Amino acid sequence: MSTAKVLEVIGEGDTIEAAINAIVEDVEKTVKNVKQVDIKHIQALIEDAKLVKYRVNANVTFVVKH
């Protein structure tokens, strides 16, 4: 039997994919066994009438080792 934990995180990037990758890379610095990223919300940040970056709100699921 295994146990999983979920972290709620926010990542930013020039693309949606870059924002998701930033989330995984940052979480993997302190947590191992990341299994899933569930995207909850995507924002496009605008400055001077131009899209400058994306912000992704996500839940990251990882397995806890016993």
Summary of the structure (lengths in Angstrom):
residues: 66
radius of gyration: 13.7
end to end distance: 9.7
largest distance: 52.1
contacts: 174
relative contact order: 0.37
helix: 20%
strand: 61%
